[in-house]
């Protein structure tokens, strides 16, 4: 490189704030799902702005009108994403979205607009700053910064937050688009097990989407899982169909895999540690087959990954997959079907396929299940209202944020069939 003129400086890697802003801009166009991208952006903004908590709220339709839903966060407990919902004008965040201007206060809980969300713990971070994410005079969402010290944000800090909000606004716009802000869609799928369900969407996570959750009691969670599934397994073992009993036995063998228990115990007790174990199992079918040795199947590796995801959620946030929810994921293994039966999920809907074991278990336990719902992940997000109608003959229908009449129709079908 030629010598630079006097006074010219290239800011190479190593400048904390510059690197953070460049990463933030990169995340705005990253193809990762919305929640993953926004959470990563919240993490970068927390470091750049030197605050304890950063949250990203996104405008989404609901039965009673548009709501502000937390879709990204750094600093609050796991499980808050998708669970915190505010009306426009509700709380300081709702006020920010309503007036389309930054809103700040030194001690949030002392302000009349403050709304306490039970279990969130935001009273520990009283200093509040909200910056609207706007386009064409309309709020797409709100970027919120909070810190422990009860000190008002300065004008310079407000200006910085507004600048940092720009890439986040771009990320929301790119993923949702103007039409998707009022998104309501019907998706077709293949019935795995017939039935009808109405509920809120809960995403079946992957190890990549769980992110860093610190040290986890993964060994304890792995040990507790058989007990959680025991009642459902005992119920299904009595089924007259040999395929159902074989499917349950297949899951039992997975839960009792001594080698897998050893690998989990030897790995770091973190999500990254579990991801390393999952990667090793994913590579094994190809490495051993190339060496001419007996190898586990790809399906077995997928079941191991599902098991490790469940272990991570049980160790960190068991509420990720709630009873009555519409569980949405990439694929449906026998283990996922059994957990859904044990936790009384409303339905399981996947974009990919359902394994023979999953099909046998879902049908035997009358768990509504749909596979091959193409485009599912492009439309659905945690907390969305959904209806599932899966007839025994014909295509299944999944509606995301449906009209009230469609919800009532699905409820009546569910109540009639139960």
N, C-alpha and C positions, 0 to 999 in steps of 0.2 A: 504494500500500500504506500502511496506517495506520502511524503511528509505533510502534515496538516498546517494550514496557516496559523499564525499565533492567535491564541484565544479560542480556537475551535476545539471542542472536546466531544468525543464519541462516548456515550454512556453505555459501556459494555455491561455484561451480566455481572451481578454483584451489588448493584444499587437496589436495595430492598424495595423502595417505593416504586421505582421505575419498572423493575421486574414484575412486581405485583400488578401494576396497571396493564402491562403487556399481556400477562396471563389472563387478566380479567377480560380484555378485548378478545383474546383467543377463545375463551369459554363462551362468549356470546354467539359465536358461529359454530361451536362444537356440535356434532350430531347427537350428543348424549340426550337421554330423556329430560324433560323440563325440570323435574325435581332434582335430578342428579346435577344438572348444570347450575341451577340456582343455588343449591347448597354449596357447591364448589365456589361459586361467585361470592356467596356470603362469607365463606372462610377467608377468601382473599381480601374482601373489603374490611373484615374485622382486623386483619393484620395491618392494612394500609392506614385505616382511620384510628387504630389503637383503641378499639372498643371491645367490650366483653361479649355482646350479643348482636347479631345481625340477622334480620328476618326479611324474607321476600313474600309479599302477599300478591296474589293474582286475582283479577276480577273474573268471576265465573257465575253462570246462571244457576238459579235454584228455584224451587217451587214458589217462594215468596218474592222473587226478584233477584237481582244480581247480589252476590256476596263477595267478600274479600277472603280468600282462602290462603293460609300459609302453605307455600309450595317450596320454600327453601329456608334453611336455618343453620346458624352456627351459634352454639352457646346454651340452647335449651335442651331438655331431656329428649331422648329418642322417642319417636312416636307422635311428636307434635305436628309434624308435617302432614297436612291434609285434615288434621283433627281440629285446628283452630280456625273458626269461621266468624266473620263479623259482617254486620250490615253496613251499608254506606251511612256515614254519620254516627256510627256506633264506636265509642272509644276514641282515643286519640288518633288511631290509624284510620278509622272510618271518617273522622273529621278531616284528616289530611286528604283523603281521596275525594271527599265532597267539595272542599274548597279549592282543590288543585294547587295548593301552595304548601311549602314546607311548614311543619308544625314542630315546635320544640318546647320542652319544659324541664326544669332542673329536677323536680321531684314529682314524677308522674302520678303516684298514688294520692297526692294532695290536690290534684286538679279535678274539677267537676266532670270533665270529659273522660277521665280514666275509667276503664272497665277491667275488673279483675277476672282473669280466666283461671278457674280452679285447676291446680296441679301444674301450672306453667312455671310459677316461681319468679315472675317478672318483677315482683315487689323488691327483689334483691338487686335489681338493676334500675333504680329510679330515674336516672337521667335519660330522657327520651328525645329522639329526633326522627321524624317521619318525612320522607321526600316522595312526592307522587311520581309515578311512572306514567307519563302522559303522551298521547299522540292525537293530533287533530282535535285538541280541546277536550279529550275524553281520557279518564283515568283507566289505564290498563292494570294498575296495581299500586303498591306502596313499598318502598324500601325503608326499613326501620332499623335504626342504630340505638343501642342502649348500653349504659355502663354503670358500674357500681357507685362511683363517686357522684354524690348529689350536686353536681355542678352543671350550670347551663352550657349548652354548646355555643361556641363562639361563632361570629359571622363567617370567619375563615373556615371553620369546621362544617358549617352549613353549606358553604360554597363547594367544599371538597366533596361532601356527600352528594350534592346535585350532579357533580361531574362524574362520580362513580356510579350514579344511577343510570347514566346514559347507556353504557354497555348492557346493563341488566334489562333496560327497556327494549333494547334491540333483541336480546335473547328471547324475551316474552313475545315480541312481535313476530320474530322468525318462526317460532314454534306454533303459535296460536293463529296468527293472522286475524284480520278484522272479522271475517266470517265465523271463525272458530270461537270468538268471544261469546257468541250466542249459539254455541254448538249443541246440536241435538241430532243424533244419528241412529239409524237402524242398521244392524249388521246381521248377516246370515251366517249360520254355522251348521255343523253336523251334530245331531243328537247322540250323545254318548249314553246318557241315562235320562229317561223322560221325566218331565215335571215342570213346575212353574215356580218362580221366586221373584221377590221384590226386596231390594235392599241397597245399602251403600257399598260402593266398590272398595275392596281391600286388595292391594297389589301383593301377589306372591313375589317376595323379593329375590334377588340374586345376591351372591356374595359381593359382587362388584357394586351393587346399588346400596348395600348396607353401610359402606364407608367405615371410617375409623371409629370404633366405639370403646377404645381402651381395652384394658384387661378384662376378660370375661371368664366366668366359671363354666367353661365348655365341657369339662369332664363331668361336672355335676349335672349339667343340662342333658348330656348324652345318657347319663344313668337314669334320669327322671323320665325320659321320653317313653320307654316301654310301659311304665305305670300309667301315663296319661292315655295311652292307646289300649290298655288292657281290656276295658269294658267293651269297646268296639270290636276288638279281636275275638273276645269270648263270644260275643253275639254272632259274629260272622262264621266262627268255627262250627257252629251248629247248623249252618245252612246246608240244604240238601244238595246243592250243586258242587260237584268236585272241583270245578274251575275256581269257584269262590274260595274254597278251603285252600287250594293250591296258591292262590294269590295272597292270602293272609300268611301262609307259611313262607312265601317268598319275602315278604316284609319282615317277618320274624328273623329269618336268616340274616337279613341286612342289619337288623338291630343288634344281633348277637355276634356279629363279625369281630372276633378277637383281634385280628390284625388291624382292622380299622380303629378299634378302641386304642390300640397301642400307638398308632400313627397320630391320632388326635391328642393323646396324652403327651407325646414327645414334641408336638408342634407348639410354637408360642401360643398362649391362650388369648388370641386376638382374631379378628375377622381375617386379617392378612395371613395368619397362621393356618386357619381353616382353608383359605383360598389356595395355599401351597399344597395342602393335602388333596384338595379337589383337582388341582392341575396334574398332580402325579397320577391320580386315578384316570384322568381323561387321556393322558399320554400312554398309559400302560397297554391298552388294546393294540395300539399301533407299534410300539416299541417291541413288545413280546412277540407279536405276529411276525415282525420283520426278522426276529432272531429264531423263528421256527419253534417257539414255545407256546404252550397253551396260554391263552390270554382271556381276561374278562371281557365281556361284551361292552359295546358303547352304551347300551341301555343301562348296564350295571353301573357304569361311571356316572351316568346322569342321575341315577337313584342315590348314589353316594353324595353327589353335590346337593341334591334336595335334602338329604339327611343333615348335611353340614349347615345348610341355610336354616333349617328348623332349630338346630342346636344353637346357632348364633342368635336367633330371635328369642328363643326361650331364655337364654342367658342374659340378653340385653333388654328385650321388650316383648313380652309374651302377648301383648295386646295388638300386635301387628296383624294377626289373623283372627278377627273376632267372630263369635257365634252370630249367625244370621246374616253375615256379610256375603256379598257376591265376590268370591275370590277370583282374581284375574291373574293369569300367568302365561308363560311361554309354552309349557307342556304339562301333562298330567301323568304322573307316575302312580304306581300302586301306593306308595308311601303318602303322597299328597292326598290321594283319595281317602285313605284311611284316617289321616289327620283331620280332613274335612268332615268325615263322619263322626269322629270323636268329639270335635268341637261344634258340631251342629251348624256347619256353614249353610247359608241359604242356597248356594249353588257354586259350582266351579266352572269357569269359562276360560279356555286357553286358545291362543292363536295357532299353536301347532297341533300335535296329535295327542291322543290318550293311549297309554299302553294297554295291552290286553288285561293286565292285572287291575289297572285303574278302572277299566270298563266293567269288569266282573264285580269289583267291590262297590262301585257307585250304583249299579243296577240292583245288587242284592240289598243294599242299605237304603235304597230309594233316595239317593242323593242326586239332585238335578245337576246334570253335567253336559257341557257343550264343548266341542273341539272345532278346530279349523275356522275360527271366527276371524277371517282375514281383515287386516286393518285395525284390529282391536287396540293395539298399543299406540296407534296414531291418534286415537280419539279419546281413550279413557284415561282418567286420572284418579288417584285415591280420593275417596269421599264423594265421587259422582253418584247420583241416584241411577239405578239400573233395574230393568225388568228382564227376566229370562223366561222364555216360553219354548220348551223343548218337547214337541209332540213325539209319540212313539213312532209315528210314520210321517215323513215329510221333514223339511228343513227346520232347524231351530232358528229362533229370532231373539236377538239381544238388542235392547234399546238403551241408549245412553242419554240421560237427562230427558226422559220422555215427557209428553204432555200428561196432565192429570188424568185424562180419560184412559190413557194407555196404562197408567199405573193401576187404576181401579179395575180395569179389565183383567190385568195380570193377577191382581189380588184375588179376584173372584174365581179365576181358573185355579189358583193355588188352593183356595179354601174348599172348592168343590172336589178337587182330587184328593185332598187329605182326609 
